[in-house]
């Protein structure tokens, strides 16, 4: 065959999907035939990542973010963030935004407020903003 020969395209091109609907990891294999419907992507038909694999990918890709002063040459020796830590951060942001305690308990799947206290720790700026927004003297001035 001539080296300049034109390759033929498939008869039906794959449907175009907007970027937000494309699979995040396009090289992943299709899910097994017995994969439950909720565990498969309805668009791509691929099985969801396991928690362990998702955590590996997340940790690997946050190593330099978690260690901003480190050299990229040392990336193999660094630890990144974990999905558990990401959950802590999410709960903290929800608490800072004024999410109710029952909703925080539901989102975190904790049974008691006491266990939730370890995770949802609003920062100093957030507490100051919360106090300022509810200050009766400030409301009278506006």
NURO-629109 format. One line per 2 residues: number of its first residue (from 1); for each residue x, y, z of N, C-alpha, C, O. Coordinates in nm, 2 decimals. Last residue first. Layout:
// NURO-629109
NUM = X/Y/Z/X/Y/Z/X/Y/Z/X/Y/Z  ...
//
This chain:
// NURO-629109
142 = -2.70/5.03/5.87/-2.73/5.03/5.72/-2.87/5.05/5.69/-2.91/5.05/5.58  -2.69/5.05/6.14/-2.62/5.15/6.07/-2.65/5.15/5.92/-2.64/5.25/5.85
140 = -2.83/4.82/6.23/-2.89/4.96/6.25/-2.82/5.06/6.17/-2.89/5.16/6.12  -2.64/4.62/6.18/-2.77/4.63/6.10/-2.84/4.76/6.11/-2.90/4.81/6.02
138 = -2.45/4.67/6.36/-2.42/4.69/6.22/-2.54/4.70/6.14/-2.55/4.78/6.04  -2.59/4.61/6.60/-2.54/4.75/6.58/-2.51/4.77/6.43/-2.54/4.88/6.38
136 = -2.63/4.33/6.57/-2.74/4.42/6.56/-2.70/4.57/6.54/-2.77/4.64/6.47  -2.45/4.11/6.37/-2.43/4.22/6.47/-2.55/4.32/6.46/-2.56/4.38/6.36
134 = -2.44/3.92/6.18/-2.55/3.91/6.27/-2.54/4.02/6.38/-2.62/4.01/6.48  -2.22/3.97/6.03/-2.34/3.97/5.96/-2.46/3.97/6.05/-2.57/4.01/6.02
132 = -2.02/3.94/6.23/-2.04/4.07/6.17/-2.18/4.07/6.10/-2.25/4.18/6.11  -2.03/3.66/6.27/-2.06/3.75/6.38/-2.10/3.89/6.32/-2.20/3.95/6.37
130 = -1.94/3.57/6.01/-2.07/3.53/6.06/-2.12/3.62/6.18/-2.23/3.66/6.18  -1.69/3.68/6.00/-1.79/3.72/5.90/-1.93/3.69/5.95/-2.02/3.77/5.94
128 = -1.56/3.54/6.21/-1.57/3.68/6.21/-1.68/3.74/6.12/-1.76/3.82/6.16  -1.58/3.28/6.10/-1.65/3.31/6.22/-1.67/3.46/6.24/-1.78/3.51/6.28
126 = -1.41/3.31/5.87/-1.55/3.27/5.86/-1.64/3.30/5.98/-1.75/3.35/5.97  -1.17/3.37/5.99/-1.23/3.47/5.90/-1.38/3.44/5.89/-1.47/3.53/5.88
124 = -1.12/3.13/6.13/-1.13/3.25/6.20/-1.20/3.36/6.12/-1.29/3.43/6.17  -1.30/2.85/5.99/-1.18/2.93/6.01/-1.22/3.06/6.08/-1.34/3.09/6.10
122 = -1.49/2.57/6.12/-1.48/2.70/6.04/-1.36/2.78/6.08/-1.32/2.77/6.20  -1.47/2.25/6.10/-1.41/2.35/6.18/-1.39/2.48/6.10/-1.30/2.50/6.02
120 = -1.59/1.95/6.08/-1.63/2.08/6.04/-1.58/2.19/6.14/-1.64/2.22/6.24  -1.46/1.74/6.21/-1.44/1.76/6.07/-1.48/1.90/6.03/-1.41/1.96/5.95
118 = -1.51/1.72/6.48/-1.37/1.70/6.44/-1.35/1.74/6.29/-1.24/1.78/6.25  -1.78/1.74/6.50/-1.70/1.86/6.54/-1.56/1.84/6.50/-1.49/1.95/6.47
116 = -1.89/1.50/6.44/-1.89/1.60/6.34/-1.80/1.71/6.37/-1.74/1.77/6.28  -1.90/1.37/6.68/-1.80/1.32/6.58/-1.79/1.42/6.47/-1.68/1.43/6.40
114 = -2.10/1.53/6.81/-1.96/1.52/6.86/-1.86/1.47/6.76/-1.75/1.53/6.75  -2.33/1.48/6.67/-2.27/1.61/6.65/-2.12/1.61/6.70/-2.04/1.68/6.65
112 = -2.35/1.15/6.54/-2.35/1.24/6.65/-2.28/1.37/6.61/-2.19/1.38/6.53  -2.33/1.00/6.30/-2.45/0.98/6.38/-2.46/1.09/6.49/-2.57/1.12/6.54
110 = -2.24/1.10/5.97/-2.21/1.09/6.11/-2.34/1.08/6.19/-2.44/1.13/6.16  -2.26/1.16/5.70/-2.30/1.03/5.75/-2.25/1.00/5.89/-2.23/0.88/5.93
108 = -2.22/1.41/5.60/-2.10/1.34/5.65/-2.13/1.19/5.69/-2.04/1.11/5.71  -2.48/1.48/5.54/-2.38/1.48/5.43/-2.26/1.40/5.47/-2.20/1.33/5.39
106 = -2.61/1.47/5.79/-2.65/1.38/5.68/-2.55/1.37/5.57/-2.52/1.26/5.52  -2.47/1.66/5.93/-2.47/1.52/5.98/-2.51/1.43/5.87/-2.45/1.32/5.85
104 = -2.53/1.88/5.78/-2.39/1.84/5.79/-2.38/1.70/5.84/-2.30/1.62/5.78  -2.81/1.89/5.84/-2.76/1.87/5.70/-2.62/1.82/5.70/-2.58/1.74/5.62
102 = -2.81/1.95/6.11/-2.87/1.82/6.06/-2.82/1.79/5.92/-2.80/1.67/5.89  -2.67/2.21/6.10/-2.61/2.09/6.16/-2.67/1.96/6.12/-2.60/1.86/6.09
100 = -2.69/2.39/5.79/-2.74/2.35/5.93/-2.67/2.22/5.97/-2.62/2.14/5.89  -2.45/2.60/5.65/-2.53/2.48/5.64/-2.57/2.43/5.78/-2.49/2.43/5.87
98 = -2.28/2.83/5.64/-2.41/2.83/5.71/-2.50/2.71/5.70/-2.62/2.72/5.74  -2.04/2.82/5.52/-2.15/2.88/5.44/-2.28/2.88/5.51/-2.38/2.92/5.46
96 = -1.90/2.67/5.71/-1.87/2.82/5.69/-1.98/2.89/5.61/-2.00/3.01/5.64  -2.00/2.42/5.65/-2.03/2.48/5.78/-2.00/2.63/5.77/-2.08/2.71/5.83
94 = -1.90/2.38/5.39/-2.04/2.38/5.41/-2.08/2.45/5.55/-2.17/2.53/5.55  -1.62/2.38/5.46/-1.68/2.49/5.37/-1.83/2.50/5.38/-1.89/2.60/5.38
92 = -1.61/2.15/5.61/-1.57/2.28/5.67/-1.63/2.39/5.59/-1.68/2.49/5.64  -1.69/1.96/5.43/-1.77/1.98/5.55/-1.74/2.11/5.61/-1.83/2.19/5.66
90 = -1.47/1.98/5.25/-1.60/2.00/5.20/-1.70/2.04/5.32/-1.77/2.13/5.32  -1.25/1.90/5.41/-1.26/2.03/5.36/-1.40/2.07/5.31/-1.45/2.18/5.34
88 = -1.32/1.63/5.46/-1.31/1.72/5.57/-1.32/1.87/5.52/-1.40/1.95/5.58  -1.31/1.53/5.20/-1.43/1.53/5.27/-1.43/1.63/5.39/-1.53/1.70/5.41
86 = -1.03/1.56/5.16/-1.12/1.64/5.07/-1.26/1.64/5.14/-1.33/1.75/5.13  -0.95/1.36/5.34/-0.92/1.50/5.37/-1.00/1.60/5.28/-1.05/1.70/5.33
84 = -1.04/1.14/5.19/-1.09/1.17/5.33/-1.06/1.31/5.37/-1.15/1.38/5.43  -0.89/1.15/4.97/-1.03/1.18/4.95/-1.09/1.21/5.09/-1.19/1.28/5.10
82 = -0.58/1.32/5.04/-0.66/1.20/5.03/-0.80/1.25/5.01/-0.84/1.36/5.04  -0.29/1.48/4.88/-0.41/1.48/4.97/-0.49/1.36/4.95/-0.47/1.29/4.85
80 = 0.03/1.32/4.86/-0.07/1.41/4.82/-0.18/1.41/4.92/-0.18/1.35/5.03  0.37/1.29/4.95/0.24/1.25/4.98/0.14/1.36/4.93/0.16/1.47/4.96
78 = 0.67/1.23/4.76/0.58/1.32/4.83/0.44/1.25/4.85/0.41/1.15/4.78  0.84/1.09/4.60/0.86/1.07/4.74/0.76/1.15/4.82/0.76/1.15/4.95
76 = 0.78/1.16/4.34/0.76/1.02/4.38/0.77/1.00/4.53/0.71/0.91/4.59  0.87/1.43/4.32/0.73/1.39/4.32/0.70/1.25/4.37/0.59/1.23/4.44
74 = 1.11/1.55/4.30/1.09/1.47/4.42/0.94/1.42/4.43/0.90/1.37/4.53  1.10/1.72/4.09/1.19/1.60/4.08/1.16/1.50/4.19/1.19/1.38/4.18
72 = 0.95/1.94/4.16/0.89/1.83/4.08/0.97/1.71/4.07/0.91/1.60/4.04  1.02/2.02/4.50/1.07/2.02/4.36/0.99/1.91/4.29/0.96/1.80/4.34
70 = 0.81/2.19/4.74/0.89/2.07/4.69/0.92/2.09/4.54/0.85/2.16/4.47  0.64/2.38/4.82/0.78/2.41/4.82/0.87/2.30/4.77/0.99/2.32/4.76
68 = 0.38/2.26/4.82/0.41/2.37/4.72/0.56/2.41/4.72/0.60/2.46/4.62  0.24/2.00/4.86/0.38/2.03/4.90/0.43/2.14/4.81/0.52/2.11/4.72
66 = -0.01/1.97/4.75/0.00/1.95/4.90/0.14/1.99/4.95/0.16/2.01/5.07  0.05/2.00/4.48/-0.03/2.10/4.55/-0.02/2.09/4.70/-0.02/2.19/4.77
64 = 0.21/1.78/4.43/0.27/1.91/4.43/0.19/2.02/4.49/0.24/2.11/4.54  0.01/1.58/4.47/0.13/1.58/4.55/0.20/1.71/4.55/0.25/1.76/4.65
62 = -0.22/1.53/4.35/-0.22/1.64/4.44/-0.09/1.65/4.51/-0.08/1.73/4.61  -0.22/1.30/4.20/-0.23/1.42/4.12/-0.23/1.55/4.21/-0.24/1.66/4.16
60 = -0.21/1.09/4.39/-0.10/1.11/4.29/-0.10/1.25/4.23/0.01/1.31/4.20  -0.46/1.12/4.51/-0.34/1.14/4.59/-0.22/1.17/4.50/-0.14/1.26/4.52
58 = -0.63/1.06/4.29/-0.64/1.19/4.36/-0.51/1.22/4.43/-0.45/1.33/4.42  -0.55/0.79/4.24/-0.54/0.89/4.14/-0.54/1.03/4.20/-0.46/1.12/4.16
56 = -0.61/0.67/4.49/-0.48/0.66/4.43/-0.46/0.77/4.33/-0.36/0.84/4.33  -0.89/0.72/4.51/-0.80/0.78/4.60/-0.66/0.78/4.55/-0.58/0.88/4.57
54 = -0.98/0.56/4.30/-1.01/0.71/4.29/-0.91/0.78/4.39/-0.86/0.88/4.36  -0.91/0.31/4.40/-0.85/0.36/4.27/-0.87/0.51/4.26/-0.77/0.58/4.22
52 = -1.08/0.30/4.63/-0.93/0.28/4.64/-0.86/0.34/4.52/-0.76/0.41/4.53  -1.33/0.32/4.52/-1.28/0.42/4.61/-1.13/0.42/4.62/-1.07/0.52/4.61
50 = -1.33/0.24/4.16/-1.35/0.20/4.30/-1.29/0.32/4.39/-1.22/0.40/4.34  -1.51/0.42/3.91/-1.38/0.39/3.98/-1.41/0.34/4.12/-1.51/0.38/4.18
48 = -1.78/0.26/3.73/-1.72/0.37/3.81/-1.59/0.32/3.87/-1.57/0.20/3.89  -1.77/0.13/3.40/-1.79/0.11/3.54/-1.72/0.23/3.62/-1.62/0.28/3.57
46 = -1.91/0.28/3.11/-1.80/0.23/3.18/-1.83/0.22/3.33/-1.92/0.29/3.38  -2.10/0.39/2.95/-2.12/0.25/2.98/-2.00/0.19/3.06/-1.99/0.07/3.08
44 = -2.12/0.66/2.88/-2.01/0.58/2.83/-2.02/0.43/2.85/-1.95/0.35/2.79  -2.37/0.74/2.99/-2.32/0.79/2.86/-2.22/0.69/2.80/-2.23/0.66/2.69
42 = -2.40/0.63/3.24/-2.51/0.61/3.14/-2.46/0.65/3.00/-2.51/0.60/2.90  -2.16/0.44/3.41/-2.19/0.57/3.35/-2.29/0.55/3.24/-2.27/0.47/3.15
40 = -2.26/0.22/3.67/-2.21/0.24/3.53/-2.25/0.38/3.48/-2.36/0.43/3.51  -2.39/0.17/3.90/-2.24/0.17/3.91/-2.18/0.19/3.77/-2.06/0.17/3.75
38 = -2.65/0.15/3.85/-2.61/0.27/3.92/-2.46/0.28/3.93/-2.40/0.39/3.96  -2.67/-0.10/3.72/-2.69/0.02/3.65/-2.64/0.14/3.72/-2.58/0.23/3.65
36 = -2.40/-0.33/3.80/-2.53/-0.27/3.83/-2.55/-0.14/3.76/-2.45/-0.07/3.74  -2.24/-0.54/3.57/-2.23/-0.42/3.65/-2.36/-0.36/3.67/-2.44/-0.34/3.58
34 = -2.21/-0.77/3.42/-2.30/-0.77/3.54/-2.30/-0.65/3.62/-2.35/-0.65/3.73  -2.01/-0.72/3.23/-2.15/-0.73/3.19/-2.25/-0.73/3.30/-2.36/-0.68/3.28
32 = -1.79/-0.46/3.36/-1.83/-0.60/3.33/-1.98/-0.61/3.30/-2.06/-0.52/3.33  -1.73/-0.15/3.17/-1.77/-0.23/3.29/-1.80/-0.37/3.26/-1.85/-0.40/3.15
30 = -1.46/-0.09/2.95/-1.61/-0.10/2.98/-1.63/-0.18/3.10/-1.55/-0.27/3.14  -1.15/0.06/3.06/-1.23/-0.04/2.99/-1.38/-0.03/3.03/-1.42/0.03/3.13
28 = -1.03/0.39/3.02/-1.08/0.29/3.11/-1.16/0.19/3.03/-1.24/0.22/2.93  -0.95/0.61/2.87/-0.89/0.48/2.83/-0.94/0.36/2.92/-0.89/0.25/2.91
26 = -1.07/0.84/2.96/-1.12/0.78/2.84/-1.07/0.64/2.81/-1.13/0.56/2.74  -1.16/0.96/3.23/-1.05/0.87/3.20/-1.09/0.79/3.08/-1.15/0.68/3.10
24 = -1.39/1.11/3.22/-1.27/1.17/3.27/-1.15/1.09/3.24/-1.04/1.15/3.21  -1.60/1.11/2.93/-1.55/1.04/3.04/-1.42/1.10/3.09/-1.34/1.14/3.00
22 = -1.79/1.40/2.86/-1.69/1.30/2.82/-1.64/1.23/2.94/-1.63/1.29/3.05  -1.95/1.60/2.95/-2.01/1.47/2.94/-1.91/1.36/2.90/-1.95/1.24/2.90
20 = -1.80/1.83/2.93/-1.85/1.79/3.06/-1.92/1.65/3.06/-1.94/1.60/3.17  -1.75/1.86/2.65/-1.65/1.82/2.74/-1.70/1.77/2.88/-1.64/1.68/2.94
18 = -2.02/1.71/2.46/-1.96/1.82/2.52/-1.85/1.78/2.62/-1.87/1.67/2.68  -1.97/1.46/2.21/-2.02/1.49/2.34/-1.95/1.62/2.39/-1.83/1.63/2.37
16 = -2.06/1.33/1.90/-1.98/1.43/1.97/-2.05/1.46/2.11/-2.17/1.47/2.12  -2.05/0.98/1.83/-2.13/1.10/1.86/-2.04/1.20/1.94/-1.97/1.16/2.03
14 = -1.82/0.86/1.59/-1.87/0.85/1.73/-1.95/0.98/1.75/-1.91/1.09/1.71  -1.94/0.81/1.25/-1.84/0.87/1.35/-1.90/0.86/1.49/-2.03/0.86/1.50
12 = -1.99/0.53/1.06/-2.06/0.63/1.15/-1.96/0.68/1.25/-1.91/0.61/1.34  -1.77/0.42/0.91/-1.90/0.46/0.85/-1.98/0.56/0.93/-2.04/0.65/0.88
10 = -1.45/0.55/0.98/-1.56/0.46/1.01/-1.68/0.51/0.94/-1.70/0.63/0.93  -1.23/0.66/0.71/-1.30/0.68/0.84/-1.41/0.57/0.86/-1.46/0.52/0.76
8 = -0.94/0.53/0.56/-1.08/0.55/0.56/-1.14/0.57/0.70/-1.09/0.51/0.79  -0.64/0.70/0.49/-0.71/0.60/0.57/-0.86/0.64/0.57/-0.90/0.75/0.57
6 = -0.48/0.74/0.18/-0.57/0.80/0.28/-0.64/0.69/0.36/-0.69/0.59/0.30  -0.14/0.68/0.11/-0.28/0.64/0.10/-0.36/0.71/0.21/-0.31/0.72/0.33
4 = 0.13/0.72/0.12/0.04/0.84/0.12/-0.10/0.81/0.10/-0.19/0.90/0.09  0.24/0.48/0.09/0.26/0.54/0.22/0.17/0.67/0.23/0.15/0.72/0.34
2 = 0.05/0.22/-0.07/0.12/0.35/-0.08/0.13/0.42/0.05/0.03/0.42/0.12  0.08/-0.12/0.00/0.00/0.00/0.00/0.09/0.12/0.00/0.19/0.13/0.07
//
